[in-house]
Amino acid sequence: EAYSRVLEFRKVDGEVADWKFHALKLRLAKATFYDTDFMVTLPTGEIEIHEVKGHMEDDAAVKFKVAQEMFPFRFLIVKKDGQGWSIKEGLR
């Protein structure tokens, strides 16, 4: 919920065109899916996947990495960092 407020402020500022929570469920293999946290659409139309984590378990990290390799989105990891948020490129 806290990160959704950040995205809403970015939307008002024009940095983000739109965002959705748990909007995509990406199929990685038979009976294996990656559920996105946030799908963020930029003003350019580019789609980013924002994964909000305090700690990433091994299975979640593998799914995240496989999804990065399979799908044409920019994948970012978002973490609460003191008073703000740190955003970094995914697990390549």
N, CA, C and O of each residue as an XYZ file, in Angstrom:
368
protein
N       0.822     -1.199      0.000
C       0.000      0.000      0.000
C       0.864      1.260      0.000
O       0.557      2.227     -0.696
N       1.935      1.247      0.774
C       2.798      2.428      0.859
C       3.405      2.768     -0.503
O       3.485      3.940     -0.870
N       3.829      1.761     -1.243
C       4.431      2.034     -2.545
C       3.385      2.509     -3.546
O       3.717      3.264     -4.460
N       2.152      2.094     -3.401
C       1.104      2.577     -4.310
C       0.923      4.090     -4.164
O       0.601      4.771     -5.139
N       1.125      4.615     -2.964
C       1.051      6.074     -2.771
C       2.190      6.773     -3.514
O       1.996      7.845     -4.086
N       3.371      6.166     -3.504
C       4.505      6.713     -4.253
C       4.165      6.768     -5.736
O       4.402      7.780     -6.396
N       3.611      5.681     -6.256
C       3.257      5.644     -7.675
C       2.163      6.659     -8.001
O       2.176      7.264     -9.072
N       1.234      6.842     -7.096
C       0.169      7.817     -7.346
C       0.735      9.236     -7.397
O       0.306     10.038     -8.228
N       1.688      9.558     -6.526
C       2.354     10.879     -6.582
C       3.118     11.034     -7.892
O       3.098     12.102     -8.503
N       3.794      9.965     -8.325
C       4.525     10.018     -9.594
C       3.569     10.189    -10.772
O       3.914     10.824    -11.768
N       2.376      9.625    -10.657
C       1.359      9.781    -11.698
C       0.901     11.238    -11.772
O       0.801     11.808    -12.858
N       0.628     11.829    -10.624
C       0.206     13.244    -10.570
C       1.288     14.146    -11.159
O       0.985     15.126    -11.839
N       2.564     13.808    -10.892
C       3.694     14.591    -11.401
C       3.982     14.339    -12.879
O       4.807     15.032    -13.473
N       3.311     13.354    -13.478
C       3.507     13.059    -14.889
C       4.648     12.105    -15.190
O       4.947     11.860    -16.358
N       5.295     11.558    -14.163
C       6.391     10.598    -14.366
C       5.864      9.224    -14.751
O       6.564      8.445    -15.400
N       4.640      8.928    -14.355
C       3.992      7.651    -14.598
C       2.634      7.935    -15.231
O       1.890      8.787    -14.747
N       2.310      7.226    -16.308
C       1.004      7.407    -16.942
C      -0.086      6.658    -16.169
O      -1.199      7.158    -16.012
N       0.246      5.448    -15.688
C      -0.715      4.646    -14.950
C       0.026      3.529    -14.229
O       1.185      3.245    -14.532
N      -0.641      2.907    -13.287
C      -0.079      1.751    -12.581
C      -1.225      0.868    -12.128
O      -2.338      1.331    -11.884
N      -0.922     -0.416    -12.023
C      -1.904     -1.401    -11.562
C      -1.221     -2.352    -10.587
O      -0.059     -2.713    -10.773
N      -1.942     -2.753     -9.554
C      -1.447     -3.689     -8.550
C      -1.885     -5.102     -8.928
O      -3.064     -5.335     -9.195
N      -0.956     -6.034     -8.952
C      -1.206     -7.445     -9.296
C      -1.994     -7.585    -10.600
O      -2.935     -8.372    -10.688
N      -1.596     -6.813    -11.602
C      -2.320     -6.804    -12.873
C      -1.924     -7.934    -13.811
O      -2.715     -8.348    -14.658
N      -0.702     -8.432    -13.661
C      -0.221     -9.461    -14.582
C       0.200    -10.720    -13.838
O       0.807    -10.666    -12.769
N      -0.135    -11.835    -14.429
C       0.343    -13.135    -13.957
C       1.034    -13.750    -15.171
O       0.375    -14.175    -16.120
N       2.366    -13.792    -15.133
C       3.148    -14.235    -16.273
C       3.436    -15.733    -16.173
O       3.947    -16.216    -15.163
N       3.102    -16.449    -17.231
C       3.343    -17.900    -17.254
C       4.798    -18.144    -17.635
O       5.255    -17.720    -18.696
N       5.517    -18.832    -16.757
C       6.933    -19.125    -16.981
C       7.150    -20.532    -17.523
O       8.068    -20.769    -18.308
N       6.309    -21.452    -17.106
C       6.374    -22.850    -17.533
C       5.044    -23.489    -17.154
O       4.176    -22.837    -16.575
N       4.893    -24.751    -17.480
C       3.657    -25.440    -17.107
C       3.470    -25.367    -15.595
O       4.332    -25.810    -14.837
N       2.353    -24.810    -15.164
C       1.986    -24.672    -13.745
C       2.957    -23.810    -12.939
O       3.013    -23.924    -11.715
N       3.722    -22.949    -13.617
C       4.640    -22.044    -12.922
C       4.388    -20.626    -13.403
O       4.477    -20.335    -14.596
N       4.072    -19.749    -12.459
C       3.716    -18.373    -12.788
C       4.498    -17.392    -11.930
O       4.930    -17.708    -10.821
N       4.665    -16.199    -12.470
C       5.229    -15.084    -11.718
C       4.120    -14.029    -11.608
O       3.651    -13.508    -12.620
N       3.710    -13.724    -10.390
C       2.693    -12.693    -10.152
C       3.398    -11.367     -9.908
O       4.170    -11.230     -8.959
N       3.132    -10.406    -10.758
C       3.779     -9.105    -10.622
C       3.178     -8.336     -9.450
O       1.997     -8.484     -9.137
N       4.002     -7.515     -8.811
C       3.469     -6.622     -7.776
C       2.792     -5.426     -8.439
O       1.594     -5.204     -8.261
N       3.566     -4.656     -9.206
C       3.021     -3.476     -9.874
C       3.412     -3.476    -11.344
O       4.571     -3.702    -11.690
N       2.434     -3.221    -12.201
C       2.683     -2.960    -13.609
C       2.577     -1.450    -13.767
O       1.527     -0.861    -13.507
N       3.662     -0.834    -14.193
C       3.719      0.619    -14.293
C       3.871      1.001    -15.758
O       4.783      0.528    -16.436
N       2.975      1.858    -16.245
C       3.058      2.347    -17.617
C       3.627      3.761    -17.577
O       3.107      4.637    -16.885
N       4.700      3.964    -18.328
C       5.339      5.279    -18.405
C       4.639      6.122    -19.471
O       3.912      5.582    -20.304
N       4.850      7.433    -19.451
C       4.234      8.294    -20.462
C       4.606      7.903    -21.902
O       3.855      8.192    -22.833
N       5.747      7.255    -22.084
C       6.183      6.805    -23.417
C       5.446      5.559    -23.881
O       5.552      5.173    -25.045
N       4.691      4.919    -22.974
C       4.003      3.672    -23.289
C       4.785      2.455    -22.845
O       4.258      1.343    -22.856
N       6.052      2.650    -22.447
C       6.873      1.540    -21.957
C       6.270      1.001    -20.669
O       5.755      1.759    -19.847
N       6.338     -0.321    -20.500
C       5.813     -0.961    -19.297
C       6.967     -1.447    -18.439
O       7.898     -2.089    -18.923
N       6.887     -1.130    -17.161
C       7.852     -1.599    -16.180
C       7.135     -2.496    -15.178
O       5.960     -2.293    -14.874
N       7.853     -3.479    -14.676
C       7.353     -4.331    -13.602
C       8.133     -3.955    -12.353
O       9.358     -4.067    -12.329
N       7.435     -3.512    -11.320
C       8.058     -3.124    -10.063
C       7.759     -4.197     -9.023
O       6.604     -4.423     -8.663
N       8.803     -4.848     -8.549
C       8.699     -5.897     -7.538
C       9.119     -5.291     -6.201
O      10.277     -4.912     -6.027
N       8.186     -5.198     -5.261
C       8.469     -4.595     -3.958
C       8.853     -5.705     -2.993
O       8.066     -6.612     -2.724
N      10.081     -5.619     -2.473
C      10.590     -6.673     -1.594
C      11.347     -6.083     -0.417
O      12.047     -5.078     -0.542
N      11.187     -6.735      0.731
C      12.059     -6.471      1.860
C      13.198     -7.469      1.775
O      14.361     -7.133      2.000
N      12.841     -8.709      1.445
C      13.803     -9.800      1.269
C      13.227    -10.723      0.201
O      12.028    -11.000      0.196
N      14.070    -11.190     -0.689
C      13.591    -12.067     -1.765
C      14.072    -13.495     -1.519
O      15.275    -13.754     -1.488
N      13.135    -14.411     -1.345
C      13.451    -15.830     -1.190
C      14.013    -16.369     -2.503
O      13.816    -15.768     -3.559
N      14.712    -17.501     -2.437
C      15.349    -18.075     -3.625
C      14.364    -18.369     -4.744
O      14.647    -18.067     -5.903
N      13.196    -18.959     -4.418
C      12.235    -19.299     -5.471
C      11.681    -18.051     -6.142
O      11.468    -18.044     -7.355
N      11.445    -16.995     -5.370
C      10.955    -15.732     -5.935
C      12.021    -15.100     -6.823
O      11.700    -14.536     -7.869
N      13.285    -15.187     -6.418
C      14.377    -14.628     -7.215
C      14.509    -15.360     -8.548
O      14.745    -14.731     -9.579
N      14.359    -16.676     -8.534
C      14.444    -17.455     -9.768
C      13.296    -17.076    -10.703
O      13.518    -16.847    -11.892
N      12.082    -17.008    -10.182
C      10.933    -16.631    -11.013
C      11.110    -15.227    -11.592
O      10.808    -14.989    -12.761
N      11.598    -14.310    -10.772
C      11.825    -12.932    -11.221
C      12.833    -12.913    -12.368
O      12.614    -12.252    -13.383
N      13.935    -13.639    -12.203
C      14.981    -13.667    -13.224
C      14.489    -14.316    -14.516
O      14.774    -13.821    -15.606
N      13.761    -15.408    -14.402
C      13.223    -16.078    -15.594
C      12.234    -15.150    -16.318
O      12.254    -15.057    -17.545
N      11.385    -14.476    -15.564
C      10.425    -13.539    -16.173
C      11.150    -12.428    -16.921
O      10.729    -12.035    -18.009
N      12.242    -11.916    -16.342
C      13.052    -10.880    -17.008
C      13.556    -11.347    -18.360
O      13.573    -10.589    -19.329
N      13.967    -12.606    -18.412
C      14.524    -13.146    -19.650
C      13.452    -13.448    -20.693
O      13.727    -13.423    -21.893
N      12.236    -13.733    -20.241
C      11.174    -14.147    -21.158
C      10.320    -13.005    -21.708
O       9.784    -13.109    -22.811
N      10.190    -11.924    -20.951
C       9.219    -10.894    -21.306
C       9.892     -9.553    -21.580
O      10.914     -9.238    -20.970
N       9.325     -8.760    -22.494
C       9.967     -7.522    -22.945
C       9.676     -6.302    -22.069
O       9.492     -5.198    -22.582
N       9.636     -6.493    -20.779
C       9.394     -5.385    -19.861
C      10.684     -5.044    -19.131
O      11.606     -5.857    -19.069
N      10.742     -3.863    -18.592
C      11.843     -3.485    -17.710
C      11.439     -3.911    -16.299
O      10.385     -3.509    -15.804
N      12.268     -4.714    -15.661
C      11.979     -5.235    -14.329
C      12.818     -4.495    -13.294
O      14.039     -4.403    -13.423
N      12.156     -3.969    -12.270
C      12.830     -3.206    -11.218
C      12.500     -3.790     -9.856
O      11.388     -4.263     -9.622
N      13.479     -3.751     -8.962
C      13.272     -4.169     -7.578
C      13.189     -2.914     -6.724
O      14.061     -2.046     -6.778
N      12.128     -2.836     -5.936
C      11.873     -1.667     -5.090
C      11.964     -2.102     -3.634
O      11.363     -3.097     -3.230
N      12.729     -1.334     -2.847
C      12.863     -1.641     -1.421
C      12.682     -0.366     -0.609
O      13.110      0.714     -1.015
N      12.048     -0.512      0.533
C      11.921      0.600      1.476
C      13.311      0.895      2.008
O      13.997     -0.006      2.491
N      13.730      2.144      1.924
C      15.090      2.532      2.277
C      15.031      3.715      3.237
O      15.066      4.868      2.808
N      14.941      3.431      4.541
C      14.812      4.522      5.517
C      13.500      5.242      5.307
O      12.436      4.632      5.417
N      13.551      6.512      5.012
C      12.345      7.317      4.779
C      11.833      7.210      3.345
O      10.681      7.540      3.066
N      12.692      6.748      2.438
C      12.297      6.707      1.029
C      12.311      5.302      0.464
O      12.154      4.316      1.184
N      12.502      5.236     -0.846
C      12.488      3.968     -1.572
C      13.713      3.903     -2.472
O      14.090      4.903     -3.084
N      14.333      2.734     -2.555
C      15.412      2.541     -3.523
C      14.858      1.682     -4.654
O      14.129      0.716     -4.428
N      15.218      2.055     -5.857
C      14.756      1.338     -7.051
C      15.984      0.979     -7.858
O      16.793      1.844     -8.194
N      16.124     -0.320     -8.174
C      17.265     -0.732     -8.978
C      16.817     -1.701    -10.054
O      15.780     -2.356     -9.947
N      17.637     -1.771    -11.098
C      17.386     -2.699    -12.193
C      17.364     -4.115    -11.653
O      18.033     -4.408    -10.663
N      16.619     -4.985    -12.276
C      16.427     -6.357    -11.812
C      17.686     -7.186    -11.673
O      18.798     -6.663    -11.752
N      17.511     -8.470    -11.467
C      18.583     -9.427    -11.142
C      19.262     -9.999    -12.379
O      19.115    -11.199    -12.614
N      19.944     -9.289    -13.134
C      20.598     -9.821    -14.349
C      21.899    -10.479    -13.993
O      22.596    -10.985    -14.872
